[in-house]
Amino acid sequence: MTTKRLEDLPVRRRRKRLRRRLKEVPILPSLVTLANVFFGFLAISKVADAMRLHAPGVEFAVVLPYFELAAILVFVAMVCDALDGRVARMTGQTSNFGAQLDSLADMVTFGMVPAFIAKVLIDYHAQADVNQLLKIGPKLVYAAAAVYVAGAAMRLARFNVETTADEDDHREFKGLPSPAAAAVVCSMIAMFCTRGSPSEIGSRILQPVHYDAIVVAMPGVLALLGLLMISRVPYPHAVYALAKGRHSMPFLVGVVVVVAVAAVEWQLAMVTLTSGYVVYGMLLGTYRAVFARGAGDDDDDDDGEDLDLIRPTPSRN
């Protein structure tokens, strides 16, 4: 038995690791997306200012303006989120960098911020002071907020993996979109902030016990929204449904009525619209599960198998 000589042995050379370096980035769409993050951060800062400037146990009416402004800032961030993708397409600057930046911005503004604001609101009304509305342990509040945040993170990650640039993928969402979930939370907070205001329509229609129900239901709402975001419940793309195609005259009348109510009291209009959107998706999913089984299930299975073979380019949420 002979041993091989050193020069006969195969030489294994280390392959140079290829690193992709980002050389150019879109400027204008990225600035719009970063404005989304800025307004989300500003919303958290306002709630933090309320906690810093006022001692624990203070009446909620004292810190109410901070929460109302925080909710408004989240809605402003939603406008930026709706514009960044359109600005990128109009200027021809769509890119993977913009898609990833958009998802990270949505995670901050529509994932972390609403959960933080809602948790602080619950904490203000779960203490043994003049604001006590519900007796709930702090662990349950943390759990509800954590479910919401985790659901938003998984929702955005799944959206990037499953969604392609095909127009059909943007007509309907699989699971509640994170901006819609944030809109539900922030509209409820904004509606609660109108409590005791004689100039608001909601304070004339609703009783104080109804406002209390908003805070009492908030932990369950957070957990439900977190589960809906990672579910397969179908939700239509609202902007796409309004912009594409024609609609009936009653539909136009309904839109005009909603706009009129929003002009008078936008908090009540947003609560109605966002809650109706969530319920509509749940009813649509139930209808399809009961009356439209068969073809839809086969399509879902095929989509799952295709993900192992094709990695689509992430698209904007």
C-alpha positions in Angstrom: 0.0 0.0 0.0 1.5 3.3 -1.1 0.7 6.7 0.0 0.0 9.5 -2.4 2.5 12.2 -2.9 1.8 15.7 -1.8 1.7 17.0 -5.4 -0.9 14.4 -6.4 -3.4 15.4 -3.8 -6.3 17.6 -5.0 -5.9 21.3 -4.0 -9.0 22.9 -2.5 -9.0 26.6 -2.9 -11.3 28.8 -0.9 -13.8 30.5 -3.0 -14.0 34.2 -2.7 -17.3 35.1 -1.1 -19.3 37.3 -3.3 -20.8 40.3 -1.6 -23.6 42.4 -3.1 -23.0 46.0 -2.5 -25.8 48.5 -2.9 -24.6 51.3 -5.1 -27.7 53.3 -6.0 -30.9 53.9 -4.1 -34.1 55.7 -5.1 -34.2 59.1 -3.4 -37.8 60.4 -3.6 -39.7 57.2 -2.8 -37.3 56.5 0.0 -37.9 59.9 1.5 -41.6 59.3 1.5 -41.1 55.9 3.2 -38.8 57.5 5.8 -41.5 60.1 6.5 -43.7 57.1 7.4 -41.1 56.0 10.0 -40.7 59.6 11.2 -44.4 60.1 12.0 -44.5 56.7 13.7 -41.6 57.6 15.9 -43.2 61.0 16.6 -46.4 59.2 17.7 -44.4 57.1 20.2 -42.6 60.3 21.4 -45.9 62.0 22.2 -47.1 59.2 24.4 -43.7 59.0 26.1 -43.9 62.8 26.8 -47.3 62.2 28.5 -45.7 59.6 30.7 -42.7 61.8 31.5 -44.4 65.1 32.1 -47.3 63.8 34.3 -47.2 61.7 37.4 -48.8 58.2 37.5 -52.5 58.4 38.6 -53.2 61.7 36.9 -56.7 62.0 35.3 -56.7 60.9 31.7 -58.2 64.2 30.6 -54.8 65.8 31.3 -52.9 63.5 29.0 -55.7 63.1 26.5 -54.2 65.5 23.9 -51.0 63.5 23.7 -52.9 60.3 22.8 -55.1 62.1 20.3 -52.1 63.6 18.5 -50.3 60.2 18.5 -53.3 58.6 16.7 -53.4 61.4 14.2 -49.7 61.0 13.5 -50.2 57.3 12.7 -52.9 58.3 10.1 -50.5 60.8 8.6 -48.0 58.0 8.3 -50.6 55.9 6.5 -50.8 58.6 3.9 -47.0 58.4 3.3 -47.3 54.6 3.1 -50.0 54.9 0.4 -47.9 57.4 -1.6 -44.4 55.9 -1.6 -45.3 53.0 -3.9 -47.1 55.3 -6.3 -44.2 57.8 -6.3 -41.8 55.0 -7.1 -43.9 53.8 -10.0 -44.5 57.3 -11.4 -40.8 58.1 -11.3 -39.7 54.7 -12.5 -37.7 54.1 -9.3 -39.1 50.8 -8.0 -36.4 48.6 -6.4 -35.9 45.8 -3.9 -34.4 48.4 -1.6 -37.6 50.4 -1.5 -39.7 47.2 -0.9 -37.6 46.2 2.0 -37.5 49.7 3.5 -41.3 49.9 3.1 -41.7 46.7 5.1 -39.4 47.8 7.9 -41.2 51.1 8.0 -44.6 49.4 8.2 -43.3 47.2 11.0 -42.4 50.2 13.1 -45.4 52.4 12.3 -48.2 49.9 12.0 -46.7 47.1 14.3 -44.9 48.6 17.2 -46.5 52.1 17.5 -50.2 51.1 17.8 -49.4 48.3 20.2 -47.4 50.7 22.4 -50.0 53.4 22.4 -52.8 50.9 23.2 -50.8 49.3 26.0 -50.2 52.7 27.6 -53.8 53.6 27.3 -54.8 50.3 29.0 -52.3 50.9 31.7 -53.7 54.3 32.5 -57.1 52.7 33.0 -56.0 49.5 34.8 -54.4 51.2 37.8 -56.0 51.7 41.2 -56.7 55.4 40.7 -59.4 57.7 39.4 -59.0 56.2 35.9 -59.6 52.6 36.8 -62.0 51.0 34.3 -60.9 47.4 34.1 -59.2 45.1 36.5 -56.6 43.2 34.4 -53.2 42.0 35.2 -50.2 43.6 33.4 -49.1 40.3 32.0 -52.3 40.0 30.0 -51.8 43.5 28.6 -48.2 42.6 27.6 -49.5 39.3 26.0 -52.2 41.1 24.0 -49.7 43.7 22.7 -47.1 41.0 21.9 -49.6 39.0 19.9 -50.3 42.1 17.8 -46.6 43.0 17.2 -45.7 39.4 16.4 -48.7 39.1 14.0 -47.6 42.3 12.2 -44.1 41.0 11.8 -45.1 37.7 10.4 -47.8 39.4 8.2 -45.2 41.6 6.5 -42.6 38.8 6.1 -45.2 36.5 4.5 -46.4 39.3 2.2 -42.9 39.8 0.9 -42.5 36.1 0.2 -45.8 35.4 -1.4 -46.6 38.6 -3.3 -45.4 39.1 -6.8 -45.6 42.1 -9.2 -48.7 40.5 -10.8 -51.7 42.8 -10.7 -53.9 39.9 -9.4 -51.9 39.7 -6.2 -52.8 43.3 -5.3 -56.6 43.0 -5.7 -57.0 41.0 -2.5 -54.9 40.5 0.6 -54.5 37.2 2.5 -54.9 38.3 6.0 -55.6 41.7 7.5 -53.1 44.3 6.2 -51.0 45.9 8.9 -52.1 49.5 8.0 -55.7 48.4 8.4 -55.0 46.8 11.8 -53.2 50.0 12.9 -56.2 52.1 11.7 -58.6 50.0 13.8 -56.5 50.6 17.0 -55.8 54.3 16.4 -59.4 55.1 15.4 -60.6 53.5 18.6 -58.1 55.6 20.6 -59.1 58.7 18.8 -62.8 58.0 19.4 -62.1 57.5 23.1 -60.4 60.9 23.2 -63.6 62.6 22.2 -65.2 61.6 25.5 -66.7 64.5 27.2 -66.4 66.9 24.3 -69.8 68.7 23.8 -68.9 69.7 20.2 -68.6 66.1 19.0 -71.4 64.0 17.5 -70.1 60.9 19.2 -70.5 62.3 22.7 -74.1 63.0 21.9 -74.9 59.5 20.5 -72.7 57.4 22.8 -73.0 57.2 26.6 -70.0 57.2 29.0 -70.3 53.4 29.3 -69.8 53.1 25.6 -66.5 54.9 25.8 -65.5 52.7 28.7 -66.1 49.7 26.5 -63.4 50.9 24.1 -60.7 50.5 26.7 -62.2 47.3 28.2 -62.3 45.7 24.7 -58.8 47.0 23.7 -56.8 43.9 24.9 -59.1 41.5 23.0 -59.0 43.8 19.9 -55.2 43.7 19.9 -55.1 39.9 20.1 -57.8 39.5 17.5 -56.1 41.8 15.0 -52.8 40.1 15.5 -54.4 36.7 14.7 -56.2 38.2 11.7 -53.0 39.5 10.2 -51.4 36.1 10.0 -54.7 34.4 9.0 -55.8 33.6 5.4 -59.0 35.7 5.8 -59.5 37.5 2.4 -59.5 41.3 2.5 -60.0 43.4 -0.6 -57.6 46.2 -1.5 -59.8 49.2 -0.7 -57.8 51.7 -2.9 -57.8 49.3 -5.9 -61.5 48.6 -5.5 -62.3 52.3 -5.6 -59.9 53.3 -8.4 -60.5 50.4 -10.8 -63.8 49.8 -12.6 -67.2 51.4 -12.2 -69.7 51.2 -9.4 -73.4 51.8 -8.9 -75.1 55.0 -8.0 -75.9 53.8 -4.4 -72.2 53.1 -3.9 -71.3 56.7 -4.9 -74.0 58.0 -2.5 -72.6 55.9 0.3 -69.1 57.3 -0.4 -70.4 60.9 -0.3 -72.2 60.2 3.0 -69.0 58.8 4.5 -67.0 61.8 3.4 -69.6 64.1 4.8 -69.6 62.3 8.2 -65.8 62.3 8.2 -65.8 66.1 7.6 -67.9 66.6 10.6 -66.4 64.0 13.0 -63.6 62.0 11.5 -63.1 59.8 14.6 -66.6 58.3 14.3 -66.2 57.8 10.5 -62.9 56.0 10.9 -64.2 53.7 13.7 -67.1 52.8 11.5 -65.0 52.2 8.3 -62.2 50.3 9.9 -64.5 48.1 12.0 -66.7 47.4 9.0 -63.6 46.5 6.9 -62.5 43.9 9.5 -66.0 42.4 9.8 -66.5 42.3 6.0 -63.3 40.3 5.6 -64.4 37.8 8.3 -67.8 37.4 6.7 -66.3 37.0 3.2 -63.9 34.4 4.5 -66.8 32.5 6.2 -68.9 32.6 3.1 -66.1 31.2 0.9 -65.3 28.5 3.5 -68.9 27.4 3.6 -70.2 27.9 0.0 -67.0 28.0 -2.2 -65.0 25.0 -1.1 -63.1 22.9 -3.6 -61.4 25.1 -6.2 -60.2 27.7 -3.7 -58.5 25.0 -1.5 -56.7 23.5 -4.5 -55.4 26.9 -5.5 -54.0 27.5 -2.0 -52.2 24.2 -2.1 -50.7 24.9 -5.4 -49.5 28.3 -4.2 -47.8 26.7 -1.3 -45.9 24.2 -3.5 -44.8 27.0 -5.9 -43.1 28.8 -3.1 -40.5 26.1 -2.8 -39.6 26.5 -6.5 -40.0 30.2 -7.1 -38.9 33.1 -5.0 -40.8 36.1 -6.1 -39.5 39.6 -5.9 -40.8 41.4 -2.8 -43.4 44.0 -3.5 -44.7 47.0 -1.6 -47.5 46.4 1.0 
